[in-house]
Amino acid sequence: MQSLTKTPAHHLSCLLLVFLLSGILQSVSAQEFLPKVPTPVEFMVGNNRMFFQMVVKKKFSPESKFGFLSVSSLSASYDNNKEDLDLAMPVLINYNIYKGFGLVGGTSINNAVGFAPLLGAQHSFANKEWVAVTVASAFLHSKRNVELFGIYEYKPSLSPKTSLYTRVQFLYIHSTRDNLHARSFLQLRAGLKMNALNFGLGANLDQYGPEKRFKPNYGVFVGWAFQ
C-alpha cells in the first residue's frame, strides 16, 4: 500500500488541536474557582443584513497566564441568499508574557478564506472606560494568509447608571502567497450603555476577495453582557 505523507502544517495543526483541547479541559476544571467574567453578545438589524456577535474572553484560572479568546460573528441577508451568509469563528488560546502582551495559537473558521490553524501575537488592555484587544496572526495553510484584528471600546460615564458606548472593530486578511486582499471589515458603533445593556447606531463595512467587493450595512444594534 502507498504510504501517506503528512506535511509539517498537518503536524502543527494536530499539535494546536491538542493544545486547544488541553487548555479547554483546564478551563472547564477551573471554572468553579474563577470570578464571573461577562460575555458580551450583540444583535444588529441593518438595511441589508442581520448581524450577531459574541465575545468570549476568559482566563483559565486567576493566576494562570493562559486564557481563551473568541470573537464569533454571523450575518445573513433577509432573502436567505447563501452568498450573503458570513461566518467568522476564531478559537484562540493566549499566553500572557508581560502586561497584556502575549502569544496566541488556535484555529480560524471563515467562510471567505476557509479553515486554518494559526499562530500570532496579542495585546489586550481593559479598565472602566477602555477595552482594547489587538491580534496579529499568520495562517498555517497554503495561501499563507496574515491577519490583523482589533476591537476597541470607549465607555466614559455620563451619569451613575449611564455611559457613552462607542466601538471600532476591524479585520484585514491578506494572502502573502498571491499578494492579494482576501477579506476585511470595519465595524462602527455609537450609543449608550446602561448597566449590562448597550444600544445605538451601527455600521458594518465589509469587503471580499481580490476585487474588494463592498457590502455596507447600516442599522441599529442592541447588546447585552451576561454572566
SERO-4910 file (N, C-alpha, C, O; in steps of 0.05 Angstrom, whole numbers):
BEGIN
 pado doro    nc1    nc2    nc3   cac1   cac2   cac3    cc1    cc2    cc3    oc1    oc2    oc3
  Met    A     17    -24      0      0      0      0     17     25      0     39     25     11
  Gln    A      7     46    -13     22     71    -14     21     85     13     -1     88     24
  Ser    A     43     94     23     44    108     49     33    136     46     36    148     25
  Leu    A     22    146     67     11    173     67     32    192     79     43    187    100
  Thr    A     38    214     65     57    233     74     43    257     87     26    269     74
  Lys    A     50    262    111     37    284    125     56    308    125     80    306    130
  Thr    A     45    332    119     60    356    116     66    368    144     53    361    163
  Pro    A     86    386    145     91    399    171     67    414    181     62    415    205
  Ala    A     52    426    163     27    441    171      7    422    184     -6    430    203
  His    A      6    397    174    -13    378    185     -4    371    214    -21    370    232
  His    A     22    366    218     31    360    245     27    384    264     19    380    287
  Leu    A     31    408    254     27    432    270     -2    435    277     -9    444    299
  Ser    A    -19    429    258    -48    430    263    -56    411    286    -71    418    303
  Cys    A    -45    387    285    -50    367    306    -41    377    333    -54    374    353
  Leu    A    -16    389    334     -6    399    359    -23    421    370    -28    423    394
  Leu    A    -33    439    352    -50    461    360    -76    450    371    -87    461    391
  Leu    A    -87    429    358   -112    417    368   -108    406    396   -126    410    413
  Val    A    -86    392    400    -80    381    427    -78    404    447    -88    402    470
  Phe    A    -64    425    439    -60    449    456    -87    461    464    -92    468    487
  Leu    A   -105    464    444   -132    475    449   -148    457    467   -160    467    487
  Leu    A   -148    431    462   -164    413    478   -154    412    507   -170    412    526
  Ser    A   -128    412    511   -117    411    538   -124    437    553   -130    437    576
  Gly    A   -123    460    538   -130    485    550   -159    487    558   -166    497    579
  Ile    A   -176    477    540   -205    477    546   -211    460    570   -228    467    587
  Leu    A   -199    436    572   -203    419    595   -194    432    620   -207    430    641
  Gln    A   -171    446    619   -162    460    642   -181    482    650   -187    487    674
  Ser    A   -192    496    630   -212    517    635   -237    507    648   -247    518    667
  Val    A   -247    484    638   -271    472    649   -266    464    678   -284    469    695
  Ser    A   -244    452    684   -238    443    711   -235    466    731   -238    463    755
  Ala    A   -228    490    720   -223    513    737   -246    532    739   -245    552    754
  Gln    A   -268    527    725   -290    546    724   -301    553    751   -308    576    756
  Glu    A   -304    533    769   -317    538    795   -300    556    812   -310    568    832
  Phe    A   -274    560    806   -257    577    822   -254    605    809   -242    622    822
  Leu    A   -264    609    785   -260    634    771   -281    655    778   -304    648    782
  Pro    A   -273    680    781   -294    701    783   -309    703    756   -298    698    735
  Lys    A   -334    710    758   -351    711    734   -343    735    717   -342    757    726
  Val    A   -337    729    691   -330    749    672   -353    752    652   -362    732    640
  Pro    A   -363    776    647   -385    780    628   -378    770    600   -355    773    591
  Thr    A   -398    760    586   -395    751    558   -414    769    542   -438    766    542
  Pro    A   -402    788    526   -419    807    511   -430    793    486   -416    779    471
  Val    A   -456    797    481   -469    789    456   -482    814    444   -490    832    458
  Glu    A   -484    814    417   -495    837    403   -512    828    379   -505    809    365
  Phe    A   -534    841    374   -551    836    351   -556    863    337   -564    882    350
  Met    A   -552    863    311   -557    888    296   -576    882    273   -572    863    258
  Val    A   -596    899    270   -614    898    247   -606    920    228   -608    944    235
  Gly    A   -597    913    204   -588    933    185   -606    935    161   -626    921    158
  Asn    A   -598    953    143   -614    957    119   -611    935     99   -628    931     81
  Asn    A   -589    919    101   -584    897     83   -583    870     96   -591    850     84
  Arg    A   -573    869    121   -569    843    133   -573    845    164   -573    866    175
  Met    A   -577    821    176   -577    819    205   -549    810    213   -535    796    198
  Phe    A   -541    817    237   -514    812    247   -515    804    276   -529    816    292
  Phe    A   -500    783    283   -498    774    311   -468    769    318   -453    759    301
  Gln    A   -461    777    342   -433    773    351   -432    766    380   -448    776    396
  Met    A   -414    748    387   -409    741    415   -379    741    421   -363    729    405
  Val    A   -371    753    443   -343    755    450   -339    740    476   -352    745    496
  Val    A   -321    720    475   -314    705    499   -284    709    505   -267    703    488
  Lys    A   -278    720    528   -250    726    536   -248    719    565   -258    733    582
  Lys    A   -234    697    571   -232    687    599   -204    677    604   -189    668    586
  Lys    A   -196    679    630   -171    666    639   -178    638    649   -200    633    658
  Phe    A   -159    620    647   -164    592    656   -165    591    686   -180    574    697
  Ser    A   -151    608    700   -152    609    729   -142    637    736   -129    650    720
  Pro    A   -148    647    761   -140    674    768   -110    679    765   -101    701    758
  Glu    A    -93    659    770    -64    662    769    -52    653    743    -28    657    738
  Ser    A    -68    640    725    -57    628    701    -50    650    680    -63    670    678
  Lys    A    -28    644    666    -21    661    644    -35    654    618    -33    667    598
  Phe    A    -50    631    619    -65    622    595    -94    633    596   -106    636    618
  Gly    A   -104    639    573   -132    648    570   -144    639    544   -131    627    527
  Phe    A   -170    645    541   -185    637    518   -198    662    506   -208    679    520
  Leu    A   -197    664    479   -209    686    465   -224    677    440   -212    662    424
  Ser    A   -248    686    437   -263    680    412   -282    704    407   -297    712    424
  Val    A   -280    715    383   -298    736    374   -313    725    350   -305    729    327
  Ser    A   -336    712    355   -350    698    334   -373    715    324   -387    728    339
  Ser    A   -377    715    298   -398    732    286   -412    716    263   -401    699    251
  Leu    A   -437    724    259   -453    712    238   -471    734    227   -484    749    242
  Ser    A   -473    736    200   -491    755    187   -505    741    164   -494    723    151
  Ala    A   -530    749    158   -546    737    137   -565    758    126   -574    776    140
  Ser    A   -571    756    100   -589    774     87   -618    765     93   -623    743    101
  Tyr    A   -637    784     88   -665    778     94   -677    759     74   -698    747     80
  Asp    A   -665    757     50   -677    739     30   -664    711     30   -668    695     12
  Asn    A   -648    705     51   -635    679     54   -617    672     31   -614    648     24
  Asn    A   -604    692     19   -584    687     -2   -559    675     10   -547    687     28
  Lys    A   -551    651      1   -527    638     12   -502    654      8   -484    653     25
  Glu    A   -501    670    -13   -477    686    -19   -474    709      2   -452    720      5
  Asp    A   -495    715     16   -494    736     36   -492    726     65   -494    741     84
  Leu    A   -487    699     67   -483    687     93   -454    688    101   -437    678     86
  Asp    A   -448    701    123   -420    704    132   -416    692    159   -433    697    177
  Leu    A   -395    677    163   -389    665    189   -359    669    194   -342    664    177
  Ala    A   -353    678    218   -325    680    227   -324    670    255   -338    680    273
  Met    A   -307    650    260   -306    638    287   -277    630    294   -269    607    290
  Pro    A   -262    649    304   -235    642    314   -237    629    342   -253    637    358
  Val    A   -220    610    347   -217    597    373   -188    599    381   -171    584    370
  Leu    A   -182    616    400   -154    622    406   -147    617    435   -163    624    453
  Ile    A   -124    605    440   -113    603    467    -90    623    468    -72    623    451
  Asn    A    -90    640    488    -69    660    490    -52    656    515    -62    645    535
  Tyr    A    -27    664    514     -8    662    536      3    689    541     17    701    525
  Asn    A     -3    700    565      6    727    572     36    727    580     44    712    597
  Ile    A     51    744    567     80    745    573     86    768    592     99    763    613
  Tyr    A     75    792    586     81    815    604     61    837    598     60    847    576
  Lys    A     46    845    619     28    868    618     11    869    593     10    889    579
  Gly    A     -4    847    588    -22    846    565    -11    837    539    -26    831    521
  Phe    A     16    836    537     28    826    513     31    795    515     40    785    535
  Gly    A     24    781    493     25    752    494     25    739    467     25    753    446
  Leu    A     25    713    467     24    696    443     -4    683    441    -17    677    461
  Val    A    -12    677    417    -37    663    412    -33    640    393    -15    641    376
  Gly    A    -49    620    396    -49    597    377    -77    585    377    -91    585    397
  Gly    A    -85    575    354   -112    564    352   -120    559    324   -103    552    306
  Thr    A   -146    562    319   -157    558    292   -176    580    285   -186    594    303
  Ser    A   -181    584    259   -200    603    250   -217    591    228   -207    577    210
  Ile    A   -243    595    231   -262    587    210   -275    612    199   -288    627    213
  Asn    A   -272    616    173   -282    640    160   -292    631    132   -276    620    116
  Asn    A   -317    636    126   -328    627    100   -314    639     76   -315    628     54
  Ala    A   -301    662     80   -288    675     58   -260    664     52   -251    665     29
  Val    A   -247    654     73   -219    644     69   -216    615     79   -194    604     76
  Gly    A   -237    603     90   -235    575     97   -226    570    126   -228    588    143
  Phe    A   -216    546    131   -207    537    157   -177    536    158   -164    527    138
  Ala    A   -165    545    180   -136    543    182   -127    545    211   -139    559    226
  Pro    A   -105    530    218    -92    536    244    -77    562    241    -69    570    219
  Leu    A    -71    575    264    -57    600    263    -40    603    288    -45    591    309
  Leu    A    -20    621    285     -3    629    307      0    659    306      1    670    284
  Gly    A      3    672    329      7    701    328     13    713    354     22    700    373
  Ala    A      9    740    356     15    755    380    -10    772    386    -25    779    369
  Gln    A    -12    779    412    -36    793    421    -28    814    442     -9    810    457
  His    A    -43    836    442    -41    856    464    -70    862    473    -87    867    456
  Ser    A    -74    863    499   -101    870    509    -98    888    533    -78    887    548
  Phe    A   -118    906    535   -118    925    557   -147    931    564   -164    933    546
  Ala    A   -154    933    590   -181    939    598   -181    954    624   -167    947    643
  Asn    A   -198    975    626   -204    988    651   -234    996    651   -249    986    634
  Lys    A   -242   1014    668   -270   1021    670   -280   1034    644   -304   1030    637
  Glu    A   -263   1049    631   -272   1064    607   -263   1052    581   -276   1055    560
  Trp    A   -241   1037    581   -229   1028    556   -227    997    555   -222    984    575
  Val    A   -231    986    531   -225    959    525   -210    959    498   -220    970    478
  Ala    A   -187    946    497   -171    946    472   -158    918    469   -144    909    486
  Val    A   -164    906    446   -152    880    440   -142    881    411   -157    887    393
  Thr    A   -117    874    407   -105    873    380    -91    846    377    -76    837    394
  Val    A    -97    833    354    -85    806    349    -73    807    321    -87    813    301
  Ala    A    -48    800    318    -35    796    292    -27    767    289    -14    756    307
  Ser    A    -35    754    268    -31    725    266    -25    717    237    -30    732    218
  Ala    A    -14    693    234     -7    681    208    -22    655    206    -20    638    224
  Phe    A    -36    651    184    -50    626    179    -30    605    168    -13    611    151
  Leu    A    -31    581    179    -13    560    171    -25    542    150    -30    518    155
  His    A    -30    554    126    -41    538    104    -28    548     78    -10    565     79
  Ser    A    -37    537     55    -22    542     30    -22    571     21     -4    579      8
  Lys    A    -44    586     28    -45    614     18    -28    633     36    -24    656     28
  Arg    A    -19    622     59     -2    638     77    -14    665     83     -1    686     81
  Asn    A    -40    665     91    -53    689     98    -42    701    124    -33    687    142
  Val    A    -41    727    125    -35    741    151    -60    758    158    -74    768    140
  Glu    A    -65    760    184    -89    774    193    -83    794    215    -66    789    232
  Leu    A    -96    817    213    -95    837    235   -123    842    244   -140    849    228
  Phe    A   -128    839    270   -154    842    281   -153    861    305   -133    860    321
  Gly    A   -173    879    308   -173    896    331   -202    902    340   -220    905    323
  Ile    A   -206    905    366   -232    914    377   -226    933    399   -211    927    418
  Tyr    A   -238    957    397   -232    979    416   -258    992    425   -274   1001    408
  Glu    A   -263    993    451   -287   1005    462   -279   1029    480   -259   1027    495
  Tyr    A   -295   1050    479   -292   1073    497   -319   1078    510   -339   1083    496
  Lys    A   -320   1077    537   -345   1078    551   -343   1098    575   -345   1090    598
  Pro    A   -341   1124    569   -339   1144    591   -366   1147    604   -387   1145    591
  Ser    A   -366   1151    630   -390   1154    646   -404   1181    640   -391   1202    639
  Leu    A   -431   1179    637   -447   1204    634   -463   1210    659   -470   1233    665
  Ser    A   -470   1189    674   -484   1191    699   -478   1166    715   -465   1148    705
  Pro    A   -488   1164    740   -482   1140    756   -491   1114    743   -479   1093    748
  Lys    A   -511   1114    726   -522   1090    714   -519   1089    683   -526   1069    671
  Thr    A   -509   1110    671   -508   1111    642   -480   1120    632   -467   1137    644
  Ser    A   -471   1107    611   -445   1114    598   -449   1116    568   -467   1105    556
  Leu    A   -432   1132    556   -430   1132    527   -417   1105    518   -400   1095    532
  Tyr    A   -427   1094    496   -416   1069    486   -407   1073    457   -423   1079    440
  Thr    A   -381   1070    452   -370   1071    425   -351   1048    420   -338   1039    439
  Arg    A   -351   1038    396   -333   1016    389   -324   1018    360   -339   1024    342
  Val    A   -298   1012    356   -286   1009    330   -275    980    329   -260    972    347
  Gln    A   -282    965    308   -273    938    305   -265    934    276   -279    942    258
  Phe    A   -242    921    272   -233    917    244   -220    890    241   -211    877    260
  Leu    A   -219    882    216   -205    857    208   -193    861    180   -206    873    162
  Tyr    A   -169    852    176   -157    853    150   -141    827    146   -123    820    161
  Ile    A   -148    812    125   -135    787    118   -122    790     90   -135    797     71
  His    A    -97    783     88    -82    787     63    -67    761     57    -55    749     74
  Ser    A    -69    752     32    -55    728     23    -27    736     14    -23    751     -6
  Thr    A     -6    727     29     21    734     22     31    718     -2     49    727    -16
  Arg    A     19    695     -6     27    678    -29     19    693    -56     36    694    -74
  Asp    A     -5    703    -57    -14    716    -81    -13    747    -80    -18    760   -100
  Asn    A     -5    758    -56     -4    786    -52    -31    800    -59    -32    819    -74
  Leu    A    -53    789    -48    -79    798    -54    -96    801    -28    -92    786     -9
  His    A   -114    820    -29   -133    823     -7   -152    799     -7   -162    790    -28
  Ala    A   -158    788     17   -175    765     19   -202    773     33   -223    765     23
  Arg    A   -200    787     55   -225    794     70   -218    817     89   -197    817    101
  Ser    A   -237    835     92   -233    857    111   -260    868    119   -280    866    104
  Phe    A   -261    881    142   -285    896    150   -277    917    170   -256    917    183
  Leu    A   -295    937    172   -294    958    192   -322    960    204   -341    964    190
  Gln    A   -323    957    231   -349    959    245   -348    983    264   -329    986    279
  Leu    A   -369   1000    263   -371   1024    279   -396   1023    296   -417   1016    286
  Arg    A   -394   1030    321   -417   1031    339   -417   1057    355   -396   1066    364
  Ala    A   -441   1069    359   -443   1093    376   -470   1092    390   -491   1089    376
  Gly    A   -471   1094    416   -496   1093    430   -492   1098    460   -474   1112    468
  Leu    A   -510   1085    476   -510   1088    505   -507   1060    518   -514   1040    506
  Lys    A   -496   1060    542   -493   1036    558   -506   1041    585   -500   1060    599
  Met    A   -525   1023    592   -539   1025    618   -535    998    632   -549    979    625
  Asn    A   -517    997    652   -510    973    665   -500    952    645   -480    958    632
  Ala    A   -513    929    642   -503    909    623   -514    912    595   -507    897    577
  Leu    A   -532    932    591   -545    936    565   -532    959    550   -526    980    562
  Asn    A   -527    955    524   -519    977    507   -535    977    481   -543    955    472
  Phe    A   -539   1000    469   -555   1002    444   -548   1028    430   -536   1046    441
  Gly    A   -554   1029    404   -549   1053    388   -548   1047    359   -562   1029    349
  Leu    A   -532   1063    344   -530   1061    315   -504   1046    308   -484   1048    322
  Gly    A   -505   1031    286   -482   1016    278   -478   1015    248   -497   1020    232
  Ala    A   -453   1010    239   -447   1007    211   -427    985    208   -406    984    222
  Asn    A   -432    966    190   -413    945    182   -405    949    153   -421    949    135
  Leu    A   -379    953    149   -368    958    122   -350    935    115   -327    934    123
  Asp    A   -361    917     98   -347    892     92   -336    892     63   -348    904     45
  Gln    A   -312    880     60   -300    877     33   -290    848     30   -280    836     49
  Tyr    A   -293    838      5   -288    810      0   -270    806    -25   -274    820    -45
  Gly    A   -251    788    -23   -236    779    -47   -217    799    -58   -215    822    -48
  Pro    A   -201    791    -78   -181    809    -91   -194    834   -102   -181    855   -103
  Glu    A   -219    832   -112   -232    856   -123   -244    874   -102   -254    895   -109
  Lys    A   -242    867    -77   -252    883    -54   -282    890    -58   -290    913    -56
  Arg    A   -297    869    -63   -326    873    -67   -338    884    -41   -335    872    -19
  Phe    A   -352    907    -43   -360    922    -19   -390    916    -13   -407    917    -30
  Lys    A   -394    910     13   -422    905     23   -426    921     49   -418    912     70
  Pro    A   -438    945     47   -443    960     71   -470    952     84   -488    942     70
  Asn    A   -471    956    110   -496    950    124   -499    970    147   -481    973    164
  Tyr    A   -521    985    148   -525   1006    168   -551   1000    183   -571    991    171
  Gly    A   -550   1004    210   -575    998    225   -572   1005    254   -557   1023    262
  Val    A   -588    991    270   -589    995    299   -580    969    313   -585    947    303
  Phe    A   -567    972    336   -556    949    350   -565    949    379   -571    970    390
  Val    A   -566    926    391   -571    923    419   -552    901    429   -550    880    417
  Gly    A   -539    906    452   -521    887    463   -526    882    492   -538    899    506
  Trp    A   -516    859    502   -520    852    530   -496    836    539   -487    818    525
  Ala    A   -486    842    562   -464    828    574   -475    810    596   -482    820    618
  Phe    A   -476    784    591   -487    766    611   -465    751    626   -443    747    615
  Gln    A   -471    743    650   -451    729    667   -450    699    659   -435    684    671
***
